[in-house]
């Protein structure tokens, strides 16, 4: 058997070709799942190739193999540095690859996601030439983030060994009805010299009464502050878990903002966001990609996040085929994943999130199409309950009367155990219907009840 090491001219990626020279070798290599069949065979027996260095080494050690030095591996980033020193033109793609390779070899703790997303061409060239990073670029991988409510003063210093602290403003108890006038007078007094409209007063009352939405800022270890704005009450936990390198499963009813929160968390951590929704027809190729009829690799959202870093959301995971989803088990738990073109190492900044309406134990009377997920798949995640945040719902709706009515109907439906979903979308969509000039009855019929039988509808109203 002959094993030959090669290096691709574009990108500098190494791979190995294996040429069988006997029927015994041909049969053994044909059973090796790490090898891909090559059409460039020499002789009567088949040839294979692989990007997996460990697989090639195992074959070499297990067989008395002849090796070839016809293609010496090329150190791509040093070759790029030499080209820059000679004044040659280097493409932006090659600069990004060279910078990432230099960081991987000499500064393994340096985050590489920012290189491909934010560094300019000149900054990449400077880093390849002499290791000069842009001003403000972090020199180490990001530590867990610290969450503080907006307006709170916080020291940027961070001790990685200590668990991240989250402080949230504790709302005051709602005022007694008799004190409302006095409270309003005291609150409005500082503003009387300027214009005070009704919305300003309502905002002040919401803040003081403890019904204003949660607003958060993310303080990174570098001291940089990211204003996350209005978010779900569980948002700090989500960011802390992702910052700790964990994979998270969000479980909640429809319309509670799971996808939005994942996107916001990725932005807060300075990572790209990727998502794929799964269903009964989702295949392994939809997740890992495939090689098409023209021998071209078709990449996926999961592949991009896994290889280059980012937050990947597997939406509606409990609607997927549990047998297909098990292909991700090794990718989430280990440091590598087998893709159609070979093994790929997991990027240090990869984070996996799953969103579901159930806990993966099978369908119920509300979510009849949900599947029971494999226990090994569920074991890859920590679970956060993602219930309706009524503060956030009220703020997003913009119509307090309508939102309060929807929330009352939701609680009543739960009290009579009605098998219906009244999500925050009923509040938001109904408010838009009212704002367009249509009637309350139309908003109820189209956004709230949506075909719920009249008898059950009246039962819910009576319970409210």
C-alpha positions in Angstrom: 0.0 0.0 0.0 1.2 3.5 -0.8 0.2 6.6 1.2 1.0 10.0 -0.2 0.6 13.3 1.6 -0.5 16.3 -0.5 -1.2 19.9 0.1 -3.9 21.9 -1.7 -2.5 24.9 -3.6 -5.6 26.9 -2.6 -5.9 27.2 1.1 -3.0 24.9 2.0 -5.1 22.1 3.4 -3.5 18.7 3.8 -4.9 15.4 2.6 -3.7 11.9 2.0 -4.2 9.5 -0.8 -4.1 5.7 -0.2 -3.4 3.4 -3.2 -4.2 -0.3 -2.6 -1.7 -2.8 -4.1 -3.4 -6.1 -3.3 -6.9 -7.5 -2.9 -6.4 -7.7 0.9 -5.6 -4.0 1.1 -8.4 -3.1 -1.3 -11.0 -5.0 0.8 -9.7 -3.5 4.1 -9.6 0.1 2.9 -13.1 -0.3 1.4 -14.5 -1.0 4.9 -12.8 2.0 6.4 -15.5 4.7 7.0 -12.9 7.5 7.3 -11.9 7.1 3.6 -13.5 8.5 0.5 -13.2 6.7 -2.8 -10.9 8.4 -5.3 -11.3 8.2 -9.1 -7.5 8.7 -9.6 -6.4 5.1 -9.0 -3.1 3.7 -10.3 -3.3 0.1 -11.3 -6.0 -2.5 -11.0 -6.9 -1.8 -7.3 -8.9 1.1 -5.9 -7.6 4.3 -4.3 -9.0 6.5 -1.6 -8.3 9.9 0.1 -8.9 11.4 3.5 -8.5 14.8 5.3 -8.2 13.0 8.6 -4.5 12.9 9.7 -5.3 10.4 12.5 -6.9 8.0 10.0 -3.9 8.2 7.7 -1.5 7.7 10.6 -3.5 4.7 11.8 -3.4 3.1 8.3 0.3 3.8 8.0 1.0 2.2 11.4 -1.2 -0.8 10.8 0.2 -1.7 7.4 3.7 -1.9 6.0 3.1 1.2 3.8 5.3 2.9 1.3 5.3 6.7 1.8 6.0 9.3 -0.7 7.6 12.8 -0.3 6.4 14.0 -3.7 4.3 16.7 -2.1 5.8 18.3 0.9 3.2 20.1 3.1 3.3 23.9 2.7 3.1 26.2 5.7 0.4 28.4 4.2 0.7 31.4 6.6 4.5 31.6 6.3 4.2 31.4 2.5 1.7 34.2 2.6 4.0 36.3 4.8 6.8 35.8 2.3 4.6 36.9 -0.5 3.7 40.1 1.5 7.4 40.8 2.2 8.1 40.6 -1.6 5.2 43.0 -2.3 3.1 40.4 -4.0 -0.7 40.8 -4.1 -2.6 38.5 -1.7 -6.3 38.0 -1.8 -8.5 38.9 1.2 -9.5 35.2 1.5 -5.9 34.0 1.6 -5.1 36.8 4.2 -7.9 35.6 6.4 -6.8 32.0 6.2 -3.2 32.9 6.9 -4.1 35.1 9.9 -6.2 32.3 11.3 -3.5 29.7 10.7 -0.9 32.0 12.4 -3.1 32.5 15.4 -3.9 28.8 15.7 -0.2 27.9 15.8 1.3 30.8 17.8 -1.6 32.2 19.8 -4.1 29.4 20.2 -6.1 31.4 22.8 -6.7 34.4 20.5 -10.4 34.5 19.2 -10.4 33.9 15.5 -14.0 34.8 14.7 -13.2 38.6 14.7 -10.5 38.1 12.1 -12.9 36.9 9.5 -15.7 39.3 10.4 -14.3 42.6 11.5 -10.6 42.9 10.6 -9.7 44.9 7.5 -7.4 43.8 4.8 -4.5 45.9 6.1 -5.1 44.6 9.6 -4.9 41.0 8.5 -1.7 41.7 6.5 -0.1 43.4 9.5 -0.9 40.4 11.7 0.5 37.9 9.2 3.7 39.9 8.8 4.6 40.6 12.4 1.8 39.5 14.7 0.5 43.1 15.2 -3.2 42.9 16.1 -5.6 45.9 15.7 -6.0 48.2 18.7 -8.7 46.8 21.0 -8.7 43.3 19.6 -8.9 40.7 22.4 -5.8 38.7 23.0 -7.5 35.8 24.7 -10.7 33.9 24.2 -13.8 35.6 25.7 -14.6 34.7 29.2 -18.2 34.4 30.5 -20.1 37.7 30.3 -21.4 39.8 33.2 -25.0 41.0 33.0 -26.2 44.2 34.6 -29.5 46.1 34.1 -29.3 49.3 32.0 -28.2 52.3 33.9 -26.3 50.4 36.6 -22.6 51.3 37.1 -20.3 48.3 37.0 -16.6 47.7 37.2 -15.3 46.1 33.9 -12.8 43.9 35.7 -13.6 40.2 35.5 -12.4 37.2 37.5 -12.9 34.1 35.3 -12.7 31.8 38.3 -15.7 33.4 39.9 -19.2 32.6 38.7 -20.8 35.4 36.7 -23.0 37.7 38.8 -26.3 38.9 37.6 -28.1 41.8 39.2 -31.6 42.8 38.2 -33.6 45.7 39.4 -36.1 44.5 42.0 -39.4 46.2 41.1 -41.2 48.0 43.9 -44.6 46.7 44.9 -47.5 48.3 42.9 -48.8 51.4 44.8 -52.0 51.3 46.7 -54.9 52.9 44.8 -55.2 55.8 47.3 -51.5 56.7 46.9 -51.6 56.9 43.1 -52.3 60.6 42.9 -49.5 61.5 45.3 -47.1 59.2 43.5 -48.0 60.8 40.2 -47.6 64.3 41.5 -44.2 63.5 43.0 -43.0 61.8 39.8 -44.2 64.5 37.4 -43.0 67.5 39.4 -39.4 67.4 38.0 -40.8 67.5 34.5 -43.3 70.3 34.8 -41.0 72.9 33.3 -40.9 70.8 30.1 -43.4 69.0 28.0 -45.0 66.1 29.7 -47.3 64.0 27.5 -49.5 61.1 28.5 -47.0 58.5 27.3 -44.2 60.0 29.4 -46.4 59.7 32.5 -47.4 56.1 31.6 -43.7 55.2 31.2 -42.9 56.6 34.6 -45.7 54.8 36.3 -44.7 51.5 34.7 -41.1 51.9 35.9 -42.1 52.8 39.5 -44.8 50.2 39.7 -42.5 47.4 38.6 -44.1 46.6 35.3 -41.5 48.0 33.0 -39.7 45.5 30.7 -36.2 44.2 31.6 -33.4 46.1 29.9 -29.9 44.7 29.9 -26.4 45.6 29.1 -23.7 43.0 28.5 -20.3 43.9 29.9 -17.5 41.9 28.2 -14.2 41.1 29.9 -12.5 43.7 27.7 -14.7 46.4 29.4 -16.8 46.8 26.2 -20.5 47.3 26.9 -23.2 46.0 24.6 -26.7 47.4 25.0 -29.0 44.5 24.6 -32.1 46.6 25.2 -35.5 45.0 26.1 -35.1 41.3 26.5 -36.8 38.3 28.1 -36.3 37.9 31.9 -34.2 34.7 31.2 -31.9 36.5 28.8 -29.1 36.9 31.4 -29.0 33.2 32.0 -28.9 32.4 28.3 -25.9 34.7 27.8 -24.1 33.3 30.8 -24.6 29.7 29.8 -23.4 30.4 26.2 -20.5 32.5 27.7 -19.5 29.4 29.8 -19.3 27.3 26.6 -22.5 25.3 27.3 -25.1 24.2 24.7 -28.6 25.3 25.7 -32.1 24.0 25.1 -34.9 26.6 25.4 -38.3 25.1 26.2 -41.4 27.3 26.0 -44.7 27.8 24.2 -44.8 29.5 20.8 -44.3 33.2 20.5 -42.2 33.6 23.6 -39.2 35.1 21.8 -36.8 32.1 21.8 -35.3 32.8 18.4 -35.0 36.5 19.0 -33.2 35.9 22.3 -30.7 33.6 20.6 -30.0 36.2 17.9 -29.6 38.9 20.6 -27.3 36.7 22.7 -25.1 36.1 19.7 -24.8 39.8 19.0 -24.0 40.5 22.7 -21.2 37.9 22.6 -19.8 39.3 19.3 -20.7 36.0 17.4 -22.4 35.3 14.1 -25.9 33.8 14.2 -27.1 30.8 12.3 -30.3 28.8 12.4 -32.1 25.9 10.8 -35.7 24.7 11.5 -36.2 20.9 11.6 -39.2 18.7 10.9 -40.1 15.1 10.1 -38.6 15.5 6.6 -35.2 17.0 7.7 -32.4 14.7 6.6 -28.8 14.3 7.6 -27.7 16.2 4.5 -29.8 19.2 5.6 -27.6 19.4 8.7 -24.1 18.2 7.5 -24.3 19.1 3.8 -23.5 16.9 0.9 -21.4 16.6 -2.3 -23.5 17.3 -5.3 -23.4 15.8 -8.8 -20.7 18.2 -9.9 -18.4 17.0 -7.0 -19.0 20.4 -5.2 -19.5 20.5 -1.4 -22.8 22.1 -0.4 -22.4 23.7 3.0 -25.0 24.3 5.7 -25.7 26.8 8.4 -24.5 24.2 11.0 -21.2 23.7 9.1 -20.6 27.4 9.0 -21.1 27.9 12.7 -19.2 24.7 13.6 -16.1 25.4 11.5 -15.9 29.2 11.8 -17.6 30.0 15.1 -21.0 31.4 16.0 -24.3 30.6 17.7 -26.3 27.9 15.9 -30.0 27.5 16.7 -31.7 24.2 15.9 -35.3 25.5 15.9 -38.3 23.2 16.6 -35.9 20.4 17.6 -38.7 18.3 19.1 -40.4 18.2 15.6 -37.4 16.5 14.0 -36.6 12.9 13.4 -34.8 11.7 16.5 -32.7 9.2 14.4 -31.4 12.0 12.2 -30.7 14.3 15.1 -28.3 11.8 16.7 -25.7 12.7 14.0 -25.1 15.9 15.9 -24.4 14.1 19.2 -20.7 13.7 18.6 -20.4 17.2 17.2 -21.8 18.8 20.3 -20.1 16.6 22.9 -16.7 16.2 21.2 -14.2 18.4 19.5 -14.8 17.3 15.9 -17.5 16.2 13.5 -17.5 14.0 10.3 -18.7 16.1 7.4 -19.0 14.8 3.8 -15.5 16.1 2.9 -13.8 14.9 6.1 -13.4 15.5 9.8 -13.7 19.2 10.9 -12.5 20.5 14.3 -15.1 22.4 16.3 -14.3 26.1 16.5 -13.6 27.5 20.0 -16.5 30.0 19.5 -19.1 27.5 18.4 -22.2 27.4 20.6 -25.3 25.2 20.0 -28.8 26.1 21.0 -32.0 24.1 20.6 -35.5 25.5 20.8 -38.6 23.4 21.6 -42.2 23.5 22.7 -41.8 20.3 24.7 -39.0 18.7 26.8 -38.4 16.1 24.1 -40.5 13.3 25.8 -43.0 13.1 23.0 -46.2 14.9 21.9 -49.1 15.9 24.1 -52.6 17.2 23.5 -51.4 20.6 22.4 -48.3 19.6 20.4 -49.4 16.4 18.9 -46.7 16.3 16.2 -43.7 16.5 18.5 -41.4 13.5 18.8 -39.7 11.8 21.7 -36.0 12.7 21.3 -33.1 10.3 22.0 -31.9 10.6 25.6 -28.3 10.9 24.4 -29.3 14.0 22.3 -31.0 15.7 25.2 -28.0 15.0 27.5 -25.9 17.4 25.3 -27.9 20.4 26.5 -28.7 22.3 29.7 -32.4 23.3 29.8 -33.8 26.8 30.4 -37.6 27.2 30.8 -38.8 30.0 28.4 -42.2 31.0 29.6 -44.2 34.1 28.6 -42.6 37.3 30.0 -45.6 39.5 30.5 -43.5 42.6 31.1 -41.8 42.2 27.7 -45.2 41.3 26.1 -46.8 44.5 27.4 -43.9 46.7 26.2 -44.0 45.1 22.7 -47.7 45.3 22.4 -48.1 49.1 22.9 -51.8 48.7 23.8 -52.1 48.1 27.6 -55.9 47.5 27.5 -55.7 44.9 24.8 -52.6 43.2 26.3 -54.1 43.0 29.7 -57.3 41.4 28.2 -55.2 38.8 26.4 -53.2 37.9 29.5 -56.4 37.5 31.5 -57.8 35.1 28.8 -54.5 33.2 28.9 -54.7 32.7 32.6 -58.4 31.7 32.4 -57.6 29.2 29.7 -55.0 27.6 31.9 -57.4 27.5 34.9 -60.0 25.5 32.9 -57.3 23.4 31.3 -58.4 24.4 27.8 -56.2 22.8 25.1 -55.5 26.1 23.3 -52.4 28.3 22.8 -52.8 32.0 23.6 -49.3 33.3 22.9 -47.8 36.9 23.0 -48.5 36.9 19.2 -52.1 37.3 20.1 -51.3 40.5 22.0 -49.0 41.9 19.4 -51.1 41.0 16.3 -54.3 42.1 17.9 -52.8 45.5 18.9 -51.8 46.0 15.2 -55.4 45.2 14.1 -56.8 47.8 16.5 -54.2 50.4 15.5 -55.2 49.9 11.9 -58.7 51.1 12.8 -60.6 47.8 13.1 -62.8 46.8 15.9 -62.1 45.0 19.2 -64.4 42.1 18.1 -62.3 41.7 14.9 -59.1 41.7 16.9 -60.5 39.0 19.1 -61.7 36.8 16.3 -58.5 37.1 14.2 -55.7 37.3 16.7 -57.0 35.7 19.9 -59.7 33.1 19.4 -58.8 32.0 15.8 -61.5 29.4 15.4 -61.7 28.2 19.0 -65.3 26.7 19.4 -67.8 29.2 20.8 -68.6 26.9 23.8 -65.0 26.7 24.9 -64.5 30.4 24.2 -67.4 31.3 26.6 -66.1 28.9 29.2 -62.8 30.7 29.1 -64.5 34.1 29.4 -66.5 33.0 32.4 -63.4 31.8 34.1 -61.7 35.2 33.5 
